[in-house]
Amino acid sequence: MNAIRAPENPIVTPDMVLASRPDMEVVGVFNAGATRFGDDTVLLLRVSEAPRKLASGGISAAIYNADTRRIEIKRWMENTKGLDASDPRAVIVEGTTWLTSMSHLRVARSRDGIHFEVEGTPALSPSNQYEAFGIEDPRITLLDGTYWINYTAVSQHGITTALASTKDFRTFERHGVIFPPPNRDVTIFPEKIGGRYVALHRPMPEGLGKPSIWVASSPDLISWGNHRVVATARPGSWDDEKIGGGAVPFRVHSGNRDAWLAVYHGVTSSPAAYSLGALLLDLHDPGKVLARSREPILKPETAYEREGFYGNVVFTCGLVAEADIVRIYYGAADAVMAVADLSLAEILAGLSEP
Amino acid sequence: MNAIRAPENPIVTPDMVLASRPDMEVVGVFNAGATRFGDDTVLLLRVSEAPRKLASGGISAAIYNADTRRIEIKRWMENTKGLDASDPRAVIVEGTTWLTSMSHLRVARSRDGIHFEVEGTPALSPSNQYEAFGIEDPRITLLDGTYWINYTAVSQHGITTALASTKDFRTFERHGVIFPPPNRDVTIFPEKIGGRYVALHRPMPEGLGKPSIWVASSPDLISWGNHRVVATARPGSWDDEKIGGGAVPFRVHSGNRDAWLAVYHGVTSSPAAYSLGALLLDLHDPGKVLARSREPILKPETAYEREGFYGNVVFTCGLVAEADIVRIYYGAADAVMAVADLSLAEILAGLSEP
């Protein structure tokens, strides 16, 4: 599998993004949704910010307060009683968890799909109690002339998936939580199937079950039902630990039939690594897997993929497919955005019956 | 709070229920849905069965095999390598979890609401891959002339909520998984509100968040959206550990207004106990809590509530409310069915603003 990484990689980095507030700094820009819009490629970036360090030291967290409608910055001294900062992503104070960084979504535009200009202010910021810890990992689906954006909303109520929409990437409308916690990595198909909207989603069972890819359908994009398992982690394979949706599925011609291709992420348990693979799904029943990647189509290999905020990660929320070229935009090491061109024919050739 | 337990309690016990197969025995009958049907009170019992012990000993589990469409019994010797039977509810063999008992649903009928006749065969049994470990905890909602039954479907894919329906409690139609894992304790309101069906549900967040009561709405009972948090565990109170739906909400008149009363379960962390309380919900926006029980309306006190398969548990899936009498059917200690009559006026008097 030849993945041709752009020589310009990483194509978007934190130094290209203005902080949303003077007391915050951008620490990561990754896991962007992607779409064509007019003559441009648009990325909807996940921008991760942390409170600026103070000279006096200490540990800090940002949180959106739905009562005051403001982002508040909490700070503690390292020796605070009952404080646990052993996980760099979180700080636990007397049993309450806070995240050390908070994400919002930001638009970036490019004429060539490689060189992006990042807008100076957020497109979507945390704005209700389900988003108090931030909003993450958007996917963009063009349907009925509207761009539907689903994203992960994180708060002390758990990890949910919420929906927004736009026609112009300037004004956005919110449509609430569409998958209750714990659920993320939702990808909405770009066509109705059998008269209903369809999405892949990734519930995270507790106790029983492993994170797997499910399918659901909807009459209106708001309410979702008919939940079924599509694919699970494969013992002994590169995706043996857990799997979840990646980019929005797109229609392909394979063999003598049309089908859906869904690029997903799989996690290798040891050594831990997030890689990408593909599922070929039945055109009329996308809950049915026709074929699946034997080996990853993209895995962490370069320095910017192996080292960052969370190393050994390539993770996609969006791609642009044109003729044989599948241009995958992906977050690398939870820190920067990168892009690679793959051959659709090669992806299809690497599939086996499940 | 005066809860008048029936002198006949427990009203349904395992010895009143025929096993579904000769190689299984009934070990529990509890957590029944309840409704009026004609002149009868109908309970839809959760009947828990375990494989009969063999003289040669060993540990066993039952599972529905969706490929062969049969229930299979697995048996292991206690000294099997990689076997963990430290939790009596489960056996883990080389990382795979099996449950030591499997539940199905069974109809029981009564003219007086106290003395029940239990049907000889199951009404609903595990019958697909989401039900491989059993089906549990049904709730019954009469809507548009049909009895809608939601129940917990348990399998290695996780704990989900599925939907069935009946008009006569003789034939049943299945409608698939309506809430993906991990989600249980769903209660569907008996009227449309604002043109949509409404349900309380109980997602179980992983890592972030505690099990709480959420509300969702639906155009068709199949697809659910608009998820919002309704109520959470209260530190320092009798429901400090976690909460979830109980009986189907019913309409009451309180003060100068109509509202919904939802009897829910709350768990006390120490000592561990499942008790019942009530939420008064806004008639037009049942996601809004008007008032909540200061103290439990029913808590484990009698021998059959304190000792059983899982002690210190009273847990309701259904009640029958007529005038001032709220007749709560409840599972006691995950072993038997019991019933208690409460005064609606007393329940309402025990509520405080949240």
Boltz contact constraints between the chains, C-beta under 6 A:
constraints:
  - contact:
      token1: [A, 156]
      token2: [B, 209]
      max_distance: 6.0
  - contact:
      token1: [A, 157]
      token2: [B, 209]
      max_distance: 6.0
  - contact:
      token1: [A, 157]
      token2: [B, 229]
      max_distance: 6.0
  - contact:
      token1: [A, 158]
      token2: [B, 205]
      max_distance: 6.0
  - contact:
      token1: [A, 158]
      token2: [B, 208]
      max_distance: 6.0
  - contact:
      token1: [A, 158]
      token2: [B, 209]
      max_distance: 6.0
  - contact:
      token1: [A, 176]
      token2: [B, 226]
      max_distance: 6.0
  - contact:
      token1: [A, 177]
      token2: [B, 227]
      max_distance: 6.0
  - contact:
      token1: [A, 178]
      token2: [B, 225]
      max_distance: 6.0
  - contact:
      token1: [A, 180]
      token2: [B, 203]
      max_distance: 6.0
  - contact:
      token1: [A, 180]
      token2: [B, 214]
      max_distance: 6.0
  - contact:
      token1: [A, 180]
      token2: [B, 227]
      max_distance: 6.0
  - contact:
      token1: [A, 181]
      token2: [B, 203]
      max_distance: 6.0
  - contact:
      token1: [A, 181]
      token2: [B, 205]
      max_distance: 6.0
  - contact:
      token1: [A, 181]
      token2: [B, 209]
      max_distance: 6.0
  - contact:
      token1: [A, 182]
      token2: [B, 205]
      max_distance: 6.0
  - contact:
      token1: [A, 182]
      token2: [B, 206]
      max_distance: 6.0
  - contact:
      token1: [A, 203]
      token2: [B, 180]
      max_distance: 6.0
  - contact:
      token1: [A, 203]
      token2: [B, 181]
      max_distance: 6.0
  - contact:
      token1: [A, 204]
      token2: [B, 206]
      max_distance: 6.0
  - contact:
      token1: [A, 205]
      token2: [B, 158]
      max_distance: 6.0
  - contact:
      token1: [A, 205]
      token2: [B, 181]
      max_distance: 6.0
  - contact:
      token1: [A, 205]
      token2: [B, 182]
      max_distance: 6.0
  - contact:
      token1: [A, 206]
      token2: [B, 182]
      max_distance: 6.0
  - contact:
      token1: [A, 206]
      token2: [B, 204]
      max_distance: 6.0
  - contact:
      token1: [A, 206]
      token2: [B, 206]
      max_distance: 6.0
  - contact:
      token1: [A, 208]
      token2: [B, 158]
      max_distance: 6.0
  - contact:
      token1: [A, 209]
      token2: [B, 156]
      max_distance: 6.0
  - contact:
      token1: [A, 209]
      token2: [B, 157]
      max_distance: 6.0
  - contact:
      token1: [A, 209]
      token2: [B, 158]
      max_distance: 6.0
  - contact:
      token1: [A, 209]
      token2: [B, 181]
      max_distance: 6.0
  - contact:
      token1: [A, 214]
      token2: [B, 180]
      max_distance: 6.0
  - contact:
      token1: [A, 218]
      token2: [B, 223]
      max_distance: 6.0
  - contact:
      token1: [A, 219]
      token2: [B, 223]
      max_distance: 6.0
  - contact:
      token1: [A, 222]
      token2: [B, 225]
      max_distance: 6.0
  - contact:
      token1: [A, 223]
      token2: [B, 218]
      max_distance: 6.0
  - contact:
      token1: [A, 223]
      token2: [B, 223]
      max_distance: 6.0
  - contact:
      token1: [A, 223]
      token2: [B, 224]
      max_distance: 6.0
  - contact:
      token1: [A, 223]
      token2: [B, 225]
      max_distance: 6.0
  - contact:
      token1: [A, 224]
      token2: [B, 223]
      max_distance: 6.0
  - contact:
      token1: [A, 225]
      token2: [B, 178]
      max_distance: 6.0
  - contact:
      token1: [A, 225]
      token2: [B, 222]
      max_distance: 6.0
  - contact:
      token1: [A, 225]
      token2: [B, 223]
      max_distance: 6.0
  - contact:
      token1: [A, 226]
      token2: [B, 176]
      max_distance: 6.0
  - contact:
      token1: [A, 227]
      token2: [B, 177]
      max_distance: 6.0
  - contact:
      token1: [A, 227]
      token2: [B, 180]
      max_distance: 6.0
  - contact:
      token1: [A, 229]
      token2: [B, 157]
      max_distance: 6.0
